[in-house]
Amino acid sequence: MAQHSRRSSQVEKDLYRRHADFCKVLSHPTRLQIIDILHDREMAVTDLAMQIPVAVGNLSQHLSLMK
């Protein structure tokens, strides 16, 4: 029974880590703006860059983190 409890504890820790990582991705205002713009449709990075005041390279980095 103790081994099962340790396994459950590890699963919970992994879940908490994944949740924390996901929250980190959403913790940047630019990424929230990207989500808001893209929630209805797909868009090319260059088109998205016209709507968000950041360089295309910077925008690509944000999108990469959001994969």
PyMOL commands that set and color helices and strands:
alter all, ss='L'
color gray80, all
select helices_A, chain A and resi 2-26+29-38+45-51+56-65
alter helices_A, ss='H'
color red, helices_A
deselect
rebuild
show_as cartoon
